């Protein structure tokens, strides 16, 4: 046993220090990024991703976000009909990510999807990206799909970020336990403060020509800005994009208000739905909640992008690419005045 006693930070622990700026308006800020991945592919768009979760990573979400230049990581459990619908909608494949686990059935289904539905991006997605089997599966995917952009995760440390990139991942997904419906930290005691994880993993990835996704922990547009400011190349959102029409969930009426159910993909709700129950050897590591119904996702996305542009104007960054170079974080004990927050 050992203790690392240097301070690690989360989004709530910092604010971004304003600086002099030559920008006159938020409209001058460019949010589109162009990335060249280790495999030689080039990607262009606004680097925000809908998480591969029920109620978020749907075909309808991919259609709506694709129109705005954002990505969607499709939930693993989509079937042939969903992929055929995606084809009919003609969604830009550079903005769609196919998810898979590491089991043989998962990888066999991925092969079928790849052969039939023009897959440009694959996300190898597991809760614990620290196993030797996971690394070997990344190598296998790199061999089998040399022209595809491979995302692998989740991890939270620099050493494992480097190992996954050297094994063949173009992008590493960073985050263990920060999500709004994740209970991993409570059930296992395992995790890492998200802002520090982003900083350390981004530094490790960029040194090898790799990229990272900050996955989880964002509760407001300011957190999205902090994730990019800390060095994230992409930011993945679950809870912030839940509760919309595009999530394809049923509206629940309660006390005159409208809600939509949202749950973690390791929750008993998800495992009962997709796996027939919670296996005896494991515990549920997710919660089930009801989030307020929010209508169309476009309004939420515009709010997030507006906040991000405003952040850039506060620090003098004319592009999202320059935000991290213009950022100085200051530690704080309070984010905002909550006197009128119910």
PETAQUI-V435034 format. One record per helix or strand of 3 or more residues. SS is the DSSP state (A for helix, B for strand). FROM is the first residue (numbers start at 1). TO is the last residue. If there is no record, write none. Layout:
SS:FROM:TO
SS:FROM:TO
//
This chain:
A:11:13
B:14:16
A:26:28
B:33:36
B:42:45
B:48:50
A:59:67
B:71:73
A:80:89
A:93:95
B:96:100
A:104:116
B:121:125
A:132:144
B:149:155
A:158:167
B:171:174
A:184:188
A:194:206
B:211:215
A:221:229
B:234:237
A:239:241
A:245:247
B:251:254
B:257:263
A:268:275
B:288:292
A:297:315
A:320:326
B:329:331
//
